[in-house]
């Protein structure tokens, strides 16, 4: 067997610093750069642990996306505009998927990161890699969708398969259903897909009875979904299904929009629920790729993904952040609008207070339905 990676890796890039979807878009806020800055301030990004994410070449992206779409995306970035036909055909230049200066290079960097991670994981017997710029799970083969210009989770799973790993699992904790990932692997028994997402929320897919031909488990959860319920879901759905599947690699999408403070969902998790999920999932496969995803509150998403990197790398999370890390959080803004200022603890700590609550019958009934499959 090949040797494991010498330690967990973090793949980042300077392209996320200052890159924005525009002043009126939810993705105007800094996210990956915040994780990089917080981790650096805490001494958690030594050279041996950090790699610069490469930018995927257009030809590599056509493993999933159509050549016409990739060419249109490149043209839109170069011209800074799209014509009506491109807007209709590829959904570029819309309110959700606007034209912005890095609209090809930024998602291509996320895609390049997951493809490099797949190559590294497949060439070693074990290992873990964090790609916070990945997780754009709505992208479709011929068009942008839901803020996602490319679908890097699909490209990650395809790259792992191309490198020789056949038995894989994809777990998605984002508040929104991965409507771009599920159809790409529907009916493939070698790829287990599990998604936990808010019910009656865009994209309005991923119903409880949707099994994608037998290899997907979808759990829509009600608003107010709390840490107690997330723990039940972890132990009654996610962990047993992963253990039974015995994957060679897990791709874990940790979109942070299931957190209480996120403006685009009505869920109520603390980031401790994400940390607990990662810690429990990690031993169930020799290889794990940790992705970002949604998350539109700059303080909550930055703190969550940094705490996940600490968990993946086996680092101790302090009760109170040092001055340099607090300065990173104090410097964040919403980038416009009238959103509330963060609670004081979000400027001084990395972990949220626990957000326990009742385990509601909507959750237990749906878990029982999935357990019976």
HUHU-V188899 format. One record per pair of residues at least 4 apart in sequence whose C-alpha atoms are under 7 Angstrom apart, sorted by the first residue. I is the first residue (numbers start at 1). J is the second residue. Records with the same first field share a line. If there is no record, write none. Layout:
I=J / J
This chain:
1=125
2=124 / 125
3=124 / 125
4=124 / 125 / 126 / 127
5=124 / 126 / 127
7=127
8=49 / 127 / 128 / 129 / 312 / 313
9=49 / 50 / 128 / 129 / 130
10=49 / 50 / 51 / 129 / 130 / 131
11=50 / 51 / 52 / 53 / 113 / 130 / 131
12=51 / 52 / 53 / 131
13=52 / 53
15=19 / 106
16=32 / 33
17=33
19=102
20=27 / 28
21=25 / 27 / 28 / 98 / 100
22=28 / 100
23=28 / 335 / 336
26=296
27=296
28=335
29=296 / 298 / 334 / 335
30=34 / 298
31=35 / 298 / 301 / 302
32=36 / 132 / 133
33=37
34=38 / 302
35=39 / 302 / 305 / 306
36=40
37=41 / 328
38=42 / 306 / 325 / 328
39=43 / 44 / 45 / 306
40=44 / 45
41=324 / 325
42=325
45=49 / 50
46=50
53=109 / 112 / 113
54=109 / 112 / 113
55=105 / 108 / 109 / 112
56=60 / 61 / 108 / 109 / 111 / 112
57=61
58=62 / 70
61=65
62=66 / 67
64=141 / 155
65=69 / 70 / 141 / 142
66=70 / 141 / 142
67=71
68=72
69=73 / 90 / 142 / 143
70=74
71=75
72=76
73=77 / 104
74=78 / 104
75=79
76=80 / 81 / 82 / 99
77=99 / 100 / 101 / 102 / 103 / 104
80=99 / 100 / 101
81=99
82=86 / 87 / 93
83=87
84=88
85=89
86=90 / 92
87=91 / 92 / 93 / 94
90=142 / 143 / 144
91=97 / 143 / 144
92=97 / 98 / 99 / 144
93=97 / 98 / 99
94=98
96=146 / 147
97=144 / 145 / 146 / 147
99=103
102=106
103=107
104=108
105=109
106=110
107=111 / 149 / 150
108=112
109=113
110=114 / 133 / 134 / 152
111=115 / 134 / 152 / 155
112=116
113=117 / 131
114=118 / 131 / 134 / 152 / 156
115=119 / 155 / 156 / 159
116=120
117=121 / 129
118=122 / 156 / 159 / 160
119=123 / 160 / 163
120=124
121=126 / 127 / 287
122=160 / 163 / 165
125=286
126=286 / 287
127=286 / 287 / 288
128=287 / 288 / 289
129=288 / 289 / 290
130=289 / 290 / 291 / 309
131=290 / 291 / 292
132=291 / 292
133=291 / 292
134=152 / 291 / 292 / 293
135=152 / 153 / 253 / 291 / 292 / 293
136=148 / 150 / 151 / 152 / 153 / 293
137=148 / 151 / 152 / 153 / 178 / 180 / 181
138=145 / 146 / 148 / 151 / 178 / 179 / 180
139=143 / 144 / 145 / 148 / 149 / 150 / 151 / 180
140=144 / 145 / 151 / 180
144=148 / 149 / 150
145=149
151=155 / 180
152=156
153=157 / 181
154=158 / 181
155=159
156=160
157=161
158=162
159=163
160=164 / 165
161=165 / 166
165=248
166=190
167=190 / 191 / 247 / 248
168=190 / 191 / 192 / 247 / 248 / 249 / 250
169=191 / 192 / 193 / 247 / 249 / 250 / 251
170=192 / 193 / 194 / 250 / 251 / 252
171=193 / 194 / 195 / 251 / 252 / 253
172=194 / 195 / 196 / 252 / 253 / 254
173=195 / 196 / 197 / 253 / 254 / 255
174=197 / 253 / 254 / 255 / 256 / 257 / 258 / 293 / 294
175=197 / 198 / 257 / 258 / 265
176=197 / 198 / 201 / 202 / 203
177=195 / 197 / 203 / 205 / 206
178=182
179=205
181=185
182=186 / 212
185=191
186=212 / 213 / 215
187=212 / 213 / 214 / 215
188=215
189=215
191=215
192=215 / 216
193=215 / 216 / 217
194=216 / 217 / 218
195=217 / 218 / 219
196=218 / 219 / 220 / 221
197=219 / 220 / 221
198=220 / 221 / 222 / 223
199=220 / 221 / 222
200=204
206=210 / 218
207=218 / 220
208=218 / 219 / 220
210=218
211=215 / 216 / 217 / 218
212=216
221=225 / 363
223=266 / 267
224=266 / 267 / 268
225=229 / 267 / 268 / 269
226=230 / 268 / 269 / 355 / 356 / 357
227=231 / 269 / 270 / 273 / 355 / 356 / 357
228=232 / 356 / 357 / 358 / 359
229=233 / 359
230=234 / 273
231=235
232=236
233=237 / 238
234=238 / 239 / 277
235=239 / 240
236=240 / 367
237=241 / 367
238=242
239=243 / 281
240=244
241=245
242=246 / 284
243=284
246=285
247=285
248=285 / 286 / 287
249=285 / 286 / 287 / 288
250=285 / 287 / 288 / 289
251=288 / 289 / 290
252=289 / 290 / 291
253=290 / 291 / 292 / 293
254=291 / 292 / 293
255=292 / 293 / 294 / 295
256=293 / 294 / 295 / 301 / 304
257=262 / 264 / 265 / 294 / 295 / 296
258=262 / 265 / 267 / 268 / 269
259=267 / 268 / 269 / 270 / 271
260=267 / 268 / 269 / 270
261=297 / 300
262=295 / 296 / 297
263=296 / 297
269=273 / 355
270=352 / 353 / 354 / 355
271=275 / 304 / 351 / 352
272=276 / 351 / 352 / 354
273=277
274=278
275=279 / 308 / 311
276=280
277=281
278=282
279=311
282=288
295=301
296=301
297=301
298=302 / 332
299=303 / 329 / 346
300=304
301=305
302=306
303=307 / 350
304=308
305=309
306=310
307=311 / 350
308=312
309=313
310=314 / 315 / 316 / 317
311=315
319=349
320=348 / 349
321=325 / 326 / 348 / 349
322=326
323=327
324=328
325=329
326=330 / 347 / 348
327=331
328=332
329=347
330=347
342=346
344=348
345=349
359=363
360=364
361=365
362=366
363=367
364=368
365=369
366=370
367=371
368=372
